[in-house]
């Protein structure tokens, strides 16, 4: 009984579009085979990542394997995305953020009540400062940093602290863990929005250079 177009599908339909629609290398059987292969690789990468993550217990020593697994998922996603584009010209995964949800969030932030019209144009205060310290005892600094880490993360072990605090920069970050400006956090009229802590180790600068550009110790990628 012939196909009346309402039900069923032919072998040609299952194979994809006819040759009349094949252009620019898309819709080829080679691209379809690679697309299916990349899909299986993505499924395997995600499954392995879920298995590894489900076994995590919050230890610092778990992080290298976790990051390696996450990178494997990212590469599998990239390969799958490229394979789908090669097959049909579509992108299943869009890199980066954005979208309607982000636009709605931006609108909510912009519509917040602000009494002073001039503040509405620039409502965020960023407090920039610099403190310089000379490292005189690395081991003592590391011990204090590890104590700070275990104070902030009491469920972790000393081994975790050793992994986390391994140089002067990481020691200082753990000593300063938590709000760095509590007096401003509790100030009426201000709402904490974000905080960033950058610890930079460098050769001693002369006083003139410090006054000319106090943040010159930051590399271009950090500014």
C-alpha positions, 0 to 999 in steps of 0.5 A, spaced: 500 500 500 502 506 497 504 512 502 499 517 502 503 522 506 499 522 512 503 516 516 509 512 515 516 514 512 520 512 507 527 510 507 529 516 504 526 520 509 530 516 514 536 518 511 535 525 511 534 531 506 534 529 499 540 531 495 537 537 492 538 540 499 545 538 501 549 544 500 556 547 504 557 540 506 551 539 511 546 534 511 551 529 508 552 521 511 559 523 513 557 529 518 551 525 520 555 519 523 560 524 526 554 527 529 552 521 532 559 519 535 560 526 538 553 525 541 555 518 544 562 521 547 558 527 550 553 522 554 559 518 556 563 524 558 557 527 562 556 520 565 563 520 568 563 527 570 556 525 574 559 519 577 565 522 579 562 528 582 557 524 586 563 521 590 566 528 592 566 529 599 568 536 599 576 535 600 581 540 596 585 534 594 578 532 589 579 538 585 584 536 580 580 530 578 574 534 578 576 540 574 579 535 569 573 532 568 569 538 567 574 540 562 572 533 558 565 535 559 566 542 556 571 539 550 565 534 549 560 539 548 564 543 544 565 537 539 558 535 539 556 543 538 561 543 532 558 536 529 551 538 529 553 545 526 556 540 520 550 536 520 544 541 519 547 548 520 544 549 527 547 550 534 544 546 540 548 550 545 550 557 545 556 559 549 556 564 554 550 567 558 545 572 556 538 571 554 531 573 557 532 571 564 539 575 564 535 581 561 529 580 566 534 581 572 537 587 569 531 590 568 529 589 575 536 592 578 535 598 573 528 599 576 530 599 583 528 605 587 533 610 588 532 617 591 537 621 588 537 622 580 544 622 580 545 616 583 541 612 579 546 613 573 551 610 577 549 607 583 555 602 585 560 605 590 567 601 588 572 602 594 579 601 591 585 600 596 592 597 597 596 595 603 603 593 602 607 587 607 614 585 606 614 577 607 619 576 613 617 568 614 614 564 609 612 558 614 609 562 619 605 565 614 603 559 611 601 556 618 597 562 619 593 561 613 592 554 614 589 556 621 584 561 617 582 556 612 580 551 617 576 556 621 572 558 615 571 551 613 571 547 620 569 540 616 575 540 612 582 537 614 589 539 615 591 535 609 585 540 605 588 546 608 595 544 606 593 543 599 589 550 599 594 554 602 601 553 599 604 560 598 604 567 601 598 569 596 593 563 598 595 564 605 593 571 605 587 570 602 585 565 607 587 569 613 582 575 610 576 570 608 570 573 609 568 580 609 574 585 608 570 591 610 564 589 615 564 597 617 561 598 610 557 592 610 553 594 616 552 601 614 545 604 613 544 606 606 549 601 603 547 594 600 553 589 599 553 587 592 560 584 590 567 583 593 573 581 590 580 580 593 587 580 589 593 578 592 599 580 588 607 578 590 612 583 586 619 586 587 619 592 591 617 599 588 620 606 589 615 610 593 614 615 587 612 609 582 607 607 588 604 614 588 603 615 580 600 608 579 598 604 586 595 599 582 600 598 577 602 592 580 596 588 577 598 585 570 593 587 564 589 581 564 588 583 572 585 590 571 
